[in-house]
Amino acid sequence: MSAQPDHAPLTPYAPAPGAPAELLDQLRADQRAAPWVPAFEQEWATALEESRRAFSLAGLYEVVQVWQARLASAPAVEARLASAPAVEAFLDSSRDETGFVDLEEIRSRRR
């Protein structure tokens, strides 16, 4: 028999103590710093107040995790947006689409 539990505890990932400051530095260095920094600071302040009221760090952890994910996914979003001019150019080219089937027509057939 082992004294160790059979399952992992269900606690949120705890970021390093300096993670919020490092994250804020990364946000300030990003090209979207103008809208992102105030948004992060507002969410952090709200989570900090809630943390003080509830004696829980979960809200602070969540803010850090969400903003880390946003910062990490930013290059993928930029890559998708970079293809937007090509799509707009295709739509503006007034190509003949008469040979295509209308999607609404297909959907109505299935109903």
Residue pairs with C-beta under 8 A, 6 or more apart in sequence:
12 58
12 61
12 62
12 65
13 61
13 65
14 57
14 61
15 61
15 64
15 65
15 68
16 22
19 64
19 68
20 44
20 60
20 63
20 64
23 40
23 64
23 67
23 68
23 71
24 37
24 40
24 41
26 71
27 33
27 36
27 37
27 40
27 67
27 71
28 37
30 36
30 71
30 74
32 74
36 70
40 63
40 67
43 63
43 66
43 67
44 60
44 63
47 59
47 60
47 62
47 63
48 60
50 56
50 59
51 57
51 59
51 60
